[in-house]
Amino acid sequence: MTGIENLAWHRKLAGADAKILILGGAGFIGSNAASRFLERGAEVVVVDNLSRKGSRENVRWLDDRGNVLLIEADIRDAALIEGLFREHRDADLILHLAGQVSVTGSISDPRTDFEINVGGTINVLEAARKAETGAPFIYASTNKVYGDMSDVSVELNGTSYRYRDRSLGISEQQPLDFHSPYACSKGAADQYVLDYHRIYGLNTVVFRQSCIYGPRQFGVEDQGWVAWFAIAAELGKPITIYGDGKQVRDLLFVEDLVDAYEAAAANIEWVAGSAFNIGGGPKNGVSLLELLDYLGERSRTKLPLTHAAWRPGDQRIYLSDIRRAHDLLGWSPRTGWRDGVARLTEWVRANRDLLG
Ligand SMILES: NC(=O)c1ccc[n+]([C@@H]2O[C@H](COP(=O)([O-])OP(=O)(O)OC[C@H]3O[C@@H](n4cnc5c(N)ncnc54)[C@H](O)[C@@H]3O)[C@@H](O)[C@H]2O)c1
């Protein structure tokens, strides 16, 4: 029996009266999470400033799927966010996914990145504290908080990098080491979210997410690279590989991530105040070149590739050690990367007009 099956929170969620508040709910992960909770019959309140390409399409898609309320709001507006939490203080789960999401964007405009990811997160935490919510509060952090991990030795193995002695991946014991303004802002927010449990007793959980992919990901060159490659491969757009293309990531299908959010909420009594590394794990580690090969096979074309210099802070390899999530949440990924990428490309094919 999993944690999900035996908890009151899950019973509550399965009922039609659950309310889920999703900041950034019009984004890729947010709209997939919203869809899951709508399927369960919950009321979903989406808070989003709709700044992300595709967010309006995601809201239109959600609109047909159940009881969803969109509040167009910016998390930098403290008073607005506070009012909104007051109004929805009966929410049963809060997902904080809103953010400035690209490393390159953070380098070109570090102040805006800071204001959204740190300032915006403080606003959300303060609003939750003042609303005296006891609901599980999940924050989407990133593996980038571990930096370039120069203490971890890496070697080349054909078309991919691999760890010399971390075959199970990087655990939560890895020291934090922020490289890039994005890592600084997400990492600061990650620490605030954990501290709001210690100091104020909020039921917070931090997910240090690896590379998430799937349908409704309007990937662009600067962010959402798996979707960007899938879109470019299908639409015949040129693809630039930064670095040698042998860098490896553990891909996690978005529905598996939503499973983990549900499992954390169900187990909140035991896991509040914890951080988890969440990704596809070593079984779903794949290099850019290997992914491109697979996409080329699926689209039956030779992809137009060019190479450019490494991006600052780019890790040669990152694989999440997901044993803690498995042990404490009863969670593991269900979708192998080939199957998940096939589902992503099906979505791309069905939505060519939105993606061109
Ligand atoms: N996708 C990944 O692989 C990945 C990996 C690690 C962490 N994350 C984190 O997960 C979260 C969700 O990522 P995603 O891939 O769904 O990105 P996304 O860009 O699709 O979603 C983010 C949403 O936040 C909204 N937003 C941005 N700034 C806002 C603001 N100031 N106020 C209100 N809304 C705002 C955007 O309009 C968008 O809908 C982000 O916090 C991101 O840093 C994502």
The ligand as an SDF file (V2000), in Angstrom:
LIG
                    3D

 44 48  0  0  0  0  0  0  0  0999 V2000
   10.4840   22.2880  -16.2540 N   0  0  0  0  0  0  0  0  0  0  0  0
   11.5480   21.8980  -15.6080 C   0  0  0  0  0  0  0  0  0  0  0  0
   12.3020   21.0600  -16.0960 O   0  0  0  0  0  0  0  0  0  0  0  0
   11.8750   22.4430  -14.2320 C   0  0  0  0  0  0  0  0  0  0  0  0
   12.9980   21.9550  -13.5550 C   0  0  0  0  0  0  0  0  0  0  0  0
   13.3090   22.4490  -12.2950 C   0  0  0  0  0  0  0  0  0  0  0  0
   12.4990   23.4090  -11.7240 C   0  0  0  0  0  0  0  0  0  0  0  0
   11.4220   23.8850  -12.3970 N   0  0  0  0  0  0  0  0  0  0  0  0
   10.5800   24.8950  -11.7300 C   0  0  0  0  0  0  0  0  0  0  0  0
    9.2360   24.4720  -11.8140 O   0  0  0  0  0  0  0  0  0  0  0  0
    8.3780   25.6060  -11.9110 C   0  0  0  0  0  0  0  0  0  0  0  0
    7.4430   25.4390  -13.0900 C   0  0  0  0  0  0  0  0  0  0  0  0
    8.2290   25.3000  -14.2770 O   0  0  0  0  0  0  0  0  0  0  0  0
    7.5790   25.1000  -15.7170 P   0  0  0  0  0  0  0  0  0  0  0  0
    8.5300   24.2860  -16.4920 O   0  0  0  0  0  0  0  0  0  0  0  0
    6.1800   24.6850  -15.6000 O   0  0  0  0  0  0  0  0  0  0  0  0
    7.6920   26.5900  -16.2790 O   0  0  0  0  0  0  0  0  0  0  0  0
    6.6000   27.4890  -16.9920 P   0  0  0  0  0  0  0  0  0  0  0  0
    7.3110   28.7240  -17.4630 O   0  0  0  0  0  0  0  0  0  0  0  0
    5.8390   26.7210  -18.0030 O   0  0  0  0  0  0  0  0  0  0  0  0
    5.6090   27.8730  -15.7890 O   0  0  0  0  0  0  0  0  0  0  0  0
    5.8350   28.9540  -14.9240 C   0  0  0  0  0  0  0  0  0  0  0  0
    4.5530   29.7730  -14.8730 C   0  0  0  0  0  0  0  0  0  0  0  0
    4.7710   30.8790  -13.9860 O   0  0  0  0  0  0  0  0  0  0  0  0
    4.1720   32.0320  -14.5600 C   0  0  0  0  0  0  0  0  0  0  0  0
    4.8630   33.2160  -14.0280 N   0  0  0  0  0  0  0  0  0  0  0  0
    6.1000   33.6650  -14.3220 C   0  0  0  0  0  0  0  0  0  0  0  0
    6.3720   34.7720  -13.6390 N   0  0  0  0  0  0  0  0  0  0  0  0
    5.2760   35.0260  -12.8760 C   0  0  0  0  0  0  0  0  0  0  0  0
    4.9460   36.0420  -11.9580 C   0  0  0  0  0  0  0  0  0  0  0  0
    5.8030   37.0460  -11.6970 N   0  0  0  0  0  0  0  0  0  0  0  0
    3.7390   36.0030  -11.3540 N   0  0  0  0  0  0  0  0  0  0  0  0
    2.8500   35.0030  -11.6350 C   0  0  0  0  0  0  0  0  0  0  0  0
    3.1020   34.0240  -12.5090 N   0  0  0  0  0  0  0  0  0  0  0  0
    4.3070   34.0340  -13.1120 C   0  0  0  0  0  0  0  0  0  0  0  0
    4.3440   31.8710  -16.0620 C   0  0  0  0  0  0  0  0  0  0  0  0
    3.3990   32.6260  -16.8120 O   0  0  0  0  0  0  0  0  0  0  0  0
    4.1460   30.3680  -16.2400 C   0  0  0  0  0  0  0  0  0  0  0  0
    2.8040   30.0590  -16.5440 O   0  0  0  0  0  0  0  0  0  0  0  0
    9.2920   26.8240  -12.0150 C   0  0  0  0  0  0  0  0  0  0  0  0
    9.3860   27.4310  -10.7460 O   0  0  0  0  0  0  0  0  0  0  0  0
   10.6310   26.2480  -12.4070 C   0  0  0  0  0  0  0  0  0  0  0  0
   11.7270   27.0220  -11.9350 O   0  0  0  0  0  0  0  0  0  0  0  0
   11.0820   23.4330  -13.6330 C   0  0  0  0  0  0  0  0  0  0  0  0
  1  2  1  0
  2  3  2  0
  2  4  1  0
  4  5  1  0
  4 44  2  0
  5  6  2  0
  6  7  1  0
  7  8  2  0
  8  9  1  0
  8 44  1  0
  9 10  1  0
  9 42  1  0
 10 11  1  0
 11 12  1  0
 11 40  1  0
 12 13  1  0
 13 14  1  0
 14 15  2  0
 14 16  1  0
 14 17  1  0
 17 18  1  0
 18 19  2  0
 18 20  1  0
 18 21  1  0
 21 22  1  0
 22 23  1  0
 23 24  1  0
 23 38  1  0
 24 25  1  0
 25 26  1  0
 25 36  1  0
 26 27  1  0
 26 35  1  0
 27 28  2  0
 28 29  1  0
 29 30  1  0
 29 35  2  0
 30 31  1  0
 30 32  2  0
 32 33  1  0
 33 34  2  0
 34 35  1  0
 36 37  1  0
 36 38  1  0
 38 39  1  0
 40 41  1  0
 40 42  1  0
 42 43  1  0
M  CHG  2   8   1  16  -1
M  END
$$$$
